[in-house]
Amino acid sequence: MATQENAGGEEATTQWSVANLDKKSSNVQPATGSIHSSLSSRRRRENGSRHTPSTDGLYVAPTEEEKRTLRKVAGNIPLISFSLCLVEFAERASYYGASGNGAGAPPKHSQKTAGALGLGLQAASGLTLLFTFLAYIVPIFGGWLADVKTGRFRAIVYGVIICGIAHIIQVVGAIPSVLRKGPSNAAPPFIIGLILLAIGAGIFKPNVSPLLLDQNRHQEAWVKTLKSGERVIVDPEATTTRITLIFYGSVNIGAFFMLATSYSEKYVGFWLAFLEVGALYLLLPVLLALIYRRLYKAPPAGSTELTKAFRIIGIALRRNKFQVWKRNFWDAAKPSVLAQDGITVDWTDEFVTDVHRTLVATEIFFYFPIYNLNDGGIGSVATNQGASMTTNGAPNDLLNNFNPLTIIIAVPLLSFVVYPALRRAGIKFGRITRITFGFLLAIVSGIIGTIVQWRVYKTSPCGFHASDCDIGTGVSPISIWWQVPNTVLGALSECFCNVTAYELAYARSPPSLRGLVMSIFLFTTALSSAIGEVLIPATKDPNLIWLWAAPTVALAVQTILFWFRFNYLNNDEFMTERVKEEAGVTVDIRNPSLEAFDQEAGMSSELEKKPEKE
């Protein structure tokens, strides 16, 4: 018998332990004689639904009038979710800390900063983009592995093991005696470790956020009364947004660890930088072992659901003669329509709708490659820009840490100040509006980056050949701190774009496809890296202004198209009933009005949760 503690702002109602009530895979045993459980079960059978809050006596669904008039608030966040955020912090800290500027350009003057291998800008950009490409294309495999074969938790463990091996190899490659032998000896362990790190992270990354959001087992809106007497609606979408923001904040707290490795590599050596992240990585297996029994772990679905999805897509294409723009394109694959032609299939009309919703989400994701090119520039151009400016002892990687620092500050402000204020004012800041606003911030960021690069060229002793300048100090007198506005705006844009994309990947896909859909979003970063790889030959002076300006112009055009194509989704259903049914998301909320009835019957309203086995 256990209750689960929660944290989360103004919604301080006690949340009782979570239950998966799906009849096919129920692992929940009600407390002996629990009158709430028996009443709920009987009422659900009578009403034919597990998700009608107004009929089970435990929480009350809002009426249509209440939906229009009551303020929406985020619900409580299970404590186990914060533990998973700590897991994500440790993984991202080791990931970003170990993927620093080991291949960066060598120092030629006191104002310069350097990597250990001395391979130059193009090689550094190439390795950076290769690493990013692998880290974001491997998730396709990682998401499929979890959804079909292993389940999310086990896939995460596999990724952790591979990354652990990568860290050991990188520590060995960063030993001073190895580095002194030159790039021919130092580069192979660094590159091998980098590739293994990308593979392990690729298996880990697409599964951790779905596992995190799986812990929130309540996806129905319900009405509650605050201590102030105000009646509000606890909104599952607002709750998901808050959880995802906190998760993204933990990602960037981990990314902030780059600051420690930047100074370690500058003042002590690369061996210390890689040793630090390797030691931090040891937290991961310990944390995973501690939270294992408390996690809700959805079992793998096998290949059936994925096969059905591909069959639905194929039937819709064939019966519409590949005219994907038709208004009723997806109706052609619905059983109710196919039955008119004597065709029987093993899925429902609702599943076809969910496949359609999933593909709309993936279509949104493919607007992100151009956005990603604006978020920090192509390859190492931002780092190179900083290396061409006056640093006064600051590592050129230092400015990269303003990105996670900005996000760390923005996350609590958005979650607990900005978004609640907008809801209180009745302003709907919808999903597509948030992404569009993020795109606009990235456009302004790109404009600033372009202007700074132009000024660097204008003021460098070598003019439009500033990257390899040997004249005077070798750098522009412009301070590296002029990169801060570009970095800050890019970071703020992520809070609106990436966080909302995580929400869409989770809410608009069936539980059996969530890892794969999340991996498709991550794959768009790989596409950005592929575009960057194509542009590597142009990543040199005097072309760097265009490497800032061109993506900015492209994103501006794309943003207009994006808004007119998708703004209707601001009012679309957040999560369909069929998806809720399949996931078994529900929770018993203690209702004071039933306490007297419980006491009279001498029974408990708690449910005991037993962890599922994969």
C-alpha positions in Angstrom: 0.0 0.0 0.0 1.6 3.2 -1.1 0.8 6.6 -2.3 3.0 8.5 -4.6 4.2 12.0 -3.6 3.9 14.8 -6.1 5.2 18.2 -6.8 3.8 20.9 -8.9 2.8 24.5 -8.1 -0.8 25.5 -7.5 -2.3 22.0 -8.0 -1.5 20.6 -4.6 -4.2 18.0 -4.4 -3.0 14.6 -3.1 -2.6 12.2 -6.1 -3.0 8.6 -5.3 -0.9 5.8 -6.7 -1.2 5.2 -10.4 -2.9 2.3 -12.0 -2.9 0.7 -15.4 -6.5 -0.6 -15.7 -6.2 -2.0 -19.2 -8.1 -5.3 -19.0 -5.5 -7.1 -21.2 -2.5 -6.3 -19.1 -3.7 -5.2 -15.7 -1.1 -5.5 -13.1 -3.1 -3.6 -10.5 -4.8 -5.3 -7.6 -7.3 -3.2 -5.6 -6.9 -3.0 -1.9 -9.1 -5.6 -0.2 -12.6 -4.4 0.0 -11.9 -1.1 -1.7 -15.3 0.4 -2.2 -14.0 3.0 -4.6 -12.5 0.3 -6.8 -15.6 -1.8 -6.9 -17.9 1.1 -7.5 -15.6 2.4 -10.2 -15.4 -1.0 -11.9 -19.2 -1.4 -11.9 -19.9 2.1 -13.1 -17.4 1.8 -15.9 -19.0 -1.5 -17.0 -22.4 0.2 -17.0 -21.2 3.2 -18.9 -18.9 1.4 -21.3 -15.9 3.6 -20.6 -13.0 3.8 -18.1 -12.4 7.5 -18.8 -15.6 9.2 -17.8 -14.7 11.1 -14.7 -18.2 12.3 -13.9 -19.4 8.8 -13.5 -16.8 7.2 -11.3 -17.3 9.6 -8.3 -13.6 10.2 -8.0 -13.2 13.3 -10.1 -15.6 15.4 -12.1 -15.3 16.1 -15.8 -15.9 19.7 -16.8 -19.1 20.6 -18.6 -19.0 22.4 -22.0 -19.7 25.7 -20.2 -16.9 25.1 -17.7 -14.5 24.4 -20.6 -15.3 27.8 -22.0 -15.2 29.7 -18.7 -12.9 28.1 -16.2 -9.1 28.7 -16.2 -6.9 25.7 -17.0 -4.0 24.7 -14.8 -1.3 22.1 -14.9 -1.7 19.0 -12.7 0.7 17.4 -10.3 3.9 15.8 -11.5 4.8 12.3 -10.1 8.0 12.3 -8.1 9.3 9.5 -10.2 9.3 11.9 -13.2 11.9 14.1 -11.4 14.1 11.0 -11.0 13.9 10.4 -14.7 14.9 14.0 -15.3 17.9 13.4 -13.1 18.8 10.4 -15.3 18.5 12.7 -18.4 20.7 15.3 -16.7 23.5 12.8 -16.1 23.4 11.4 -19.6 23.3 14.8 -21.3 26.1 16.1 -19.1 28.4 13.3 -20.1 27.2 13.6 -23.8 27.8 17.3 -24.2 30.9 17.3 -22.0 32.6 14.6 -24.0 31.7 16.0 -27.4 33.5 19.3 -27.0 36.2 20.9 -29.3 38.7 18.0 -29.3 39.1 18.5 -33.0 39.2 22.3 -32.9 41.7 24.6 -34.5 45.1 25.1 -32.8 46.0 28.3 -30.9 48.2 30.6 -32.9 48.0 33.6 -30.6 47.1 34.3 -27.0 43.6 35.3 -28.0 42.9 32.0 -29.6 41.5 28.8 -28.1 42.0 25.4 -29.4 41.2 21.7 -29.6 43.7 19.0 -28.9 44.0 17.5 -32.3 44.7 20.6 -34.4 42.7 19.4 -37.4 41.4 22.9 -38.5 38.0 24.4 -39.1 36.8 22.1 -41.9 37.8 18.9 -40.2 36.4 20.1 -36.9 33.1 21.0 -38.6 33.1 17.6 -40.4 33.6 15.6 -37.1 31.0 17.8 -35.3 28.4 17.2 -38.1 29.3 13.5 -38.4 28.8 13.1 -34.6 25.5 15.0 -34.7 24.3 13.0 -37.8 24.9 9.7 -36.1 23.5 10.7 -32.8 20.2 11.7 -34.5 19.9 9.0 -37.1 20.5 6.1 -34.8 17.3 7.0 -32.8 15.3 5.5 -35.7 16.7 2.1 -34.7 16.5 2.9 -31.0 12.8 3.9 -31.2 12.0 0.8 -33.3 13.9 -1.4 -30.9 12.0 -0.2 -27.9 8.5 -0.2 -29.5 8.8 -3.6 -31.1 11.4 -5.7 -29.2 12.6 -4.6 -25.8 10.4 -1.9 -24.2 11.7 1.6 -23.4 13.6 0.9 -20.2 15.6 -2.0 -21.5 16.6 0.0 -24.7 17.7 2.8 -22.4 20.0 0.4 -20.5 21.5 -0.8 -23.8 22.3 2.8 -24.7 23.9 3.4 -21.3 26.2 0.4 -21.7 27.4 1.6 -25.1 28.0 5.1 -23.9 29.9 3.8 -20.9 32.4 2.0 -23.3 32.7 5.2 -25.3 33.7 7.3 -22.3 36.4 4.8 -21.3 37.9 5.0 -24.8 37.9 8.8 -24.8 39.6 9.0 -21.4 42.4 6.8 -22.7 42.7 8.8 -25.9 43.0 12.1 -23.9 46.0 10.9 -21.8 48.8 13.5 -22.3 51.3 10.9 -23.4 48.9 9.8 -26.2 48.2 13.4 -27.3 51.9 14.2 -27.5 52.3 11.5 -30.2 50.2 13.6 -32.5 46.9 13.3 -34.3 47.8 10.0 -35.9 47.8 8.4 -32.4 45.3 10.6 -30.6 42.6 11.0 -33.2 41.6 7.3 -33.6 40.4 6.8 -29.9 38.8 10.2 -29.9 36.9 9.4 -33.1 36.0 5.8 -32.1 34.7 7.1 -28.7 32.8 9.8 -30.5 31.0 7.3 -32.8 30.2 4.9 -29.9 28.9 7.9 -27.9 26.6 8.9 -30.8 25.3 5.3 -31.1 24.6 4.9 -27.4 23.0 8.3 -27.2 20.9 7.5 -30.2 19.4 4.4 -28.5 18.9 6.3 -25.2 17.5 9.5 -26.5 14.2 8.6 -28.3 13.0 6.5 -25.3 13.7 8.6 -22.3 11.1 11.3 -22.9 8.3 8.9 -23.8 9.2 6.9 -20.6 9.0 10.1 -18.6 5.6 11.1 -20.0 4.3 7.5 -19.5 4.6 8.1 -15.7 1.8 10.7 -15.9 -1.1 8.2 -15.9 -3.9 10.7 -15.9 -4.9 12.2 -19.2 -8.5 13.4 -18.5 -9.4 17.0 -17.7 -11.2 17.4 -14.4 -12.5 20.2 -12.2 -11.0 21.1 -8.8 -11.4 23.9 -6.4 -8.2 25.8 -5.3 -7.7 27.0 -1.7 -8.7 30.4 -2.9 -12.1 29.1 -3.8 -11.5 29.4 -7.5 -12.7 26.5 -9.6 -10.3 25.5 -12.3 -9.8 22.7 -14.9 -6.7 20.5 -14.4 -5.7 20.2 -18.0 -3.6 17.2 -19.2 -2.1 19.2 -22.0 -0.9 21.9 -19.6 0.5 19.1 -17.4 2.4 17.6 -20.3 3.8 21.0 -21.3 5.1 21.5 -17.7 6.6 18.0 -17.5 8.3 18.5 -20.9 9.6 21.9 -20.0 11.2 20.5 -16.8 12.6 17.6 -18.8 14.1 20.0 -21.3 15.5 22.1 -18.5 17.3 19.0 -17.1 18.7 18.4 -20.6 20.3 21.8 -20.5 21.5 21.6 -16.9 23.4 18.7 -18.2 24.6 20.6 -21.3 25.8 23.3 -18.9 28.5 20.9 -17.8 30.3 21.9 -21.0 31.5 24.9 -19.1 33.5 22.8 -16.7 35.1 20.8 -19.5 35.9 24.0 -21.4 37.9 25.4 -18.6 39.4 22.0 -17.7 40.7 21.5 -21.2 42.0 25.1 -21.3 43.9 25.2 -18.0 44.6 21.6 -17.1 44.2 19.2 -20.1 41.8 17.2 -22.1 42.4 14.2 -19.9 40.7 16.0 -17.0 37.8 17.1 -19.2 37.0 13.5 -20.4 37.7 12.1 -16.9 35.1 14.4 -15.4 32.3 13.4 -17.8 33.3 9.7 -17.4 33.0 9.9 -13.7 29.6 11.7 -13.9 28.4 9.0 -16.2 28.7 6.5 -13.5 25.6 8.0 -11.9 23.4 6.6 -14.7 23.5 2.9 -13.9 23.0 3.7 -10.2 20.0 5.9 -10.8 18.4 3.4 -13.2 18.8 0.7 -10.6 17.2 2.8 -7.9 14.1 3.8 -9.9 13.6 0.5 -11.7 10.9 -0.9 -9.5 8.9 2.3 -9.2 8.7 3.0 -12.9 5.6 2.2 -15.1 7.1 0.3 -18.0 4.9 -0.3 -21.0 5.6 -3.6 -22.6 6.8 -3.7 -26.2 4.0 -4.0 -28.7 5.7 -6.2 -31.2 5.6 -5.5 -34.9 1.8 -5.8 -35.2 0.9 -2.1 -34.7 3.7 -0.9 -36.9 2.7 -3.3 -39.6 -0.9 -2.2 -39.4 0.2 1.5 -39.7 2.1 0.7 -42.9 -0.8 -1.3 -44.3 -3.1 1.6 -43.7 -0.8 4.0 -45.4 -0.5 1.6 -48.4 -4.3 1.1 -48.8 -4.9 4.9 -48.5 -2.4 5.6 -51.2 -3.6 2.9 -53.6 -7.3 3.6 -53.2 -6.7 7.3 -53.7 -4.3 6.8 -56.6 -1.6 8.5 -54.6 -3.6 11.8 -54.5 -2.5 12.6 -51.0 -4.0 16.0 -51.1 -7.6 14.7 -51.2 -9.7 15.9 -48.3 -11.0 12.4 -47.3 -7.7 10.6 -48.1 -7.7 8.5 -44.9 -11.3 7.4 -45.1 -10.3 5.0 -47.8 -8.4 2.9 -45.2 -11.2 2.8 -42.6 -12.9 -0.5 -42.0 -16.3 1.1 -42.2 -15.5 2.1 -45.8 -13.7 -1.0 -46.8 -16.6 -3.2 -45.6 -18.7 -1.7 -48.3 -16.5 -3.4 -50.8 -16.5 -6.7 -48.8 -13.0 -6.1 -47.4 -12.3 -7.0 -43.8 -9.3 -5.7 -41.9 -8.0 -6.1 -38.3 -8.0 -2.4 -37.3 -10.6 0.2 -36.3 -11.6 3.5 -37.8 -10.1 5.2 -34.7 -6.7 3.6 -35.4 -6.8 5.0 -38.9 -7.4 8.4 -37.3 -4.5 8.0 -35.0 -2.2 7.0 -37.9 -3.3 10.2 -39.7 -2.6 12.3 -36.6 0.8 10.7 -36.2 1.7 11.5 -39.8 0.6 15.1 -39.4 3.0 15.4 -36.4 5.9 13.9 -38.5 5.0 16.4 -41.3 5.5 19.2 -38.8 8.8 17.7 -37.8 10.2 18.1 -41.3 10.0 21.8 -40.9 12.7 21.6 -38.3 15.9 20.9 -40.3 16.0 24.5 -41.6 15.2 25.7 -38.1 18.1 23.7 -36.7 20.5 25.3 -39.1 19.6 28.7 -37.6 19.9 27.5 -34.0 23.7 28.0 -33.5 24.7 28.1 -37.1 26.0 25.4 -39.4 28.7 23.1 -38.1 31.3 25.0 -36.1 30.8 28.4 -37.7 29.6 29.9 -34.4 32.7 28.5 -32.5 34.9 29.7 -35.4 33.3 33.1 -35.2 34.1 33.3 -31.5 37.7 32.3 -32.2 38.0 35.2 -34.6 36.9 37.7 -31.9 38.6 39.1 -28.8 38.2 36.7 -26.0 40.4 38.1 -23.2 41.0 34.6 -21.8 37.4 33.2 -22.3 37.3 29.9 -24.1 35.4 30.2 -27.4 33.2 27.3 -26.2 32.2 29.5 -23.2 29.5 31.3 -25.3 27.9 27.9 -26.1 27.0 27.6 -22.5 24.8 30.7 -22.6 22.4 28.5 -24.6 21.7 26.0 -21.7 22.0 28.8 -19.2 19.2 30.7 -20.9 17.0 27.6 -21.1 17.6 26.8 -17.4 16.3 30.3 -16.6 13.5 30.3 -19.1 12.0 26.9 -18.1 10.7 27.9 -14.7 9.6 31.3 -15.9 7.6 29.8 -18.7 6.2 27.0 -16.7 5.2 28.8 -13.5 4.9 32.5 -14.6 4.3 33.1 -18.3 2.0 30.2 -19.3 -0.1 30.4 -16.2 -0.4 34.2 -16.7 -1.5 33.7 -20.3 -4.1 31.1 -19.2 -5.3 33.4 -16.5 -5.8 36.2 -19.1 -7.7 33.8 -21.4 -5.0 33.9 -24.1 -4.6 30.6 -25.9 -0.9 30.2 -26.8 -1.5 27.0 -28.9 0.9 24.4 -30.1 1.4 25.8 -33.6 1.6 29.4 -32.2 4.4 28.3 -29.9 6.4 26.7 -32.7 5.8 29.7 -35.0 7.0 32.1 -32.3 10.1 30.0 -31.8 10.8 30.1 -35.5 10.5 33.9 -35.4 13.0 34.1 -32.5 15.4 31.9 -34.5 15.1 34.2 -37.5 16.1 37.2 -35.4 19.0 35.1 -33.9 20.2 34.3 -37.5 20.0 38.0 -38.4 22.2 38.9 -35.5 24.7 36.2 -36.3 25.0 37.4 -39.8 25.6 41.0 -38.7 28.3 39.9 -36.2 30.1 37.9 -38.8 30.0 40.8 -41.2 31.5 43.1 -38.5 34.2 40.5 -37.7 35.2 40.5 -41.4 35.2 44.3 -41.5 37.4 44.7 -38.3 39.7 41.7 -38.5 43.4 42.5 -39.4 42.9 40.0 -42.3 39.6 41.2 -43.4 37.5 38.5 -45.1 40.0 35.8 -44.2 39.6 36.2 -40.4 39.6 32.5 -39.5 43.4 31.9 -40.1 44.7 35.4 -39.5 48.4 35.8 -38.6 48.6 39.6 -38.6 48.8 41.4 -35.3 46.7 39.7 -32.6 45.1 37.6 -35.3 41.6 38.5 -34.1 38.9 41.2 -34.5 38.8 43.8 -31.7 35.1 43.0 -31.4 34.4 41.3 -28.1 33.2 37.7 -28.1 30.4 38.8 -25.8 28.6 40.1 -28.9 27.6 36.5 -29.6 25.4 36.5 -26.5 22.2 37.9 -28.2 22.4 35.3 -30.9 22.9 32.5 -28.5 20.2 33.7 -26.0 17.5 34.1 -28.7 18.4 30.7 -30.2 18.0 29.1 -26.8 14.7 30.8 -26.1 13.4 29.5 -29.5 14.1 26.0 -28.4 11.8 26.3 -25.4 9.0 26.9 -27.8 9.9 24.7 -30.8 11.6 21.6 -29.4 9.5 21.3 -26.2 6.3 21.5 -28.3 7.6 19.0 -30.7 8.2 16.5 -27.9 4.6 17.0 -26.8 3.3 16.4 -30.3 5.4 13.3 -30.8 3.9 11.8 -27.6 0.3 13.0 -27.7 -0.4 12.4 -31.4 1.0 8.9 -31.7 -0.3 5.5 -30.4 1.6 4.2 -27.3 3.0 1.4 -29.5 4.7 3.9 -31.9 5.9 6.6 -29.5 9.5 5.7 -29.5 9.6 5.6 -33.3 7.7 8.9 -33.7 10.1 10.6 -31.3 13.0 9.2 -33.2 11.6 10.8 -36.4 11.7 14.2 -34.7 15.3 13.6 -33.6 16.1 12.4 -37.2 15.3 15.9 -38.4 18.5 17.1 -36.6 20.4 14.4 -38.6 19.0 16.0 -41.8 20.2 19.4 -40.6 23.7 17.8 -40.1 23.5 16.2 -43.6 22.8 19.6 -45.1 25.7 21.0 -43.1 28.0 18.2 -44.4 27.1 19.2 -48.0 28.1 22.7 -47.1 31.4 21.8 -45.6 33.4 22.8 -48.7 31.9 26.3 -48.4 32.6 26.5 -44.6 35.6 28.8 -45.1 36.5 32.4 -45.6 35.1 34.5 -47.1 31.8 32.6 -47.3 30.8 32.6 -43.6 28.4 35.5 -43.9 26.3 33.5 -46.3 26.4 30.5 -44.0 24.5 32.7 -41.5 22.3 34.6 -43.9 21.0 31.8 -46.2 19.4 29.6 -43.5 17.8 32.8 -42.0 16.1 33.7 -45.2 15.0 30.1 -45.8 13.5 29.9 -42.3 11.6 33.2 -42.8 9.9 31.8 -45.9 9.3 28.5 -44.3 7.7 30.1 -41.2 5.0 31.7 -43.3 4.2 28.4 -45.0 4.2 26.6 -41.7 1.7 28.9 -40.0 -0.9 28.8 -42.9 -0.5 25.0 -43.2 -0.9 24.0 -39.6 -2.5 26.8 -37.5 -5.8 24.8 -37.4 -4.0 22.3 -35.1 -4.1 24.9 -32.3 -7.7 23.7 -31.7 -7.2 20.0 -32.5 -7.8 17.3 -29.9 -4.7 16.9 -27.8 -4.9 13.1 -27.3 -7.6 10.8 -28.7 -9.8 8.6 -26.5 -8.5 5.5 -28.3 -4.9 6.4 -27.5 -5.9 6.9 -23.8 -7.7 3.6 -23.8 -4.7 1.8 -25.3 -2.3 3.4 -22.8 -4.6 2.8 -19.8 -3.9 6.3 -18.5 -6.1 7.0 -15.4 -5.5 7.9 -11.8 -7.7 7.9 -8.7 -7.9 11.3 -7.1 -9.0 11.4 -3.5 -12.4 13.2 -3.2 -13.2 14.6 0.2 -16.9 14.1 -0.4 -16.4 10.4 -0.4 -14.3 10.2 2.8 -17.3 9.9 5.1 -18.7 7.1 3.0 -15.3 5.3 3.1 -15.0 5.6 6.9 -18.6 4.3 7.4 -17.8 1.3 5.2 -14.4 0.8 7.0 -12.5 0.6 3.7 -9.6 2.2 2.0 -9.6 4.1 -1.2 -6.0 3.4 -2.1 -4.8 1.2 -4.9 -1.6 -0.7 -4.7 0.6 -0.5 -7.7 2.7 -3.4 -8.9 5.4 -2.6 -11.4 5.0 -4.1 -14.8 7.6 -6.5 -16.2 8.9 -6.1 -19.7 
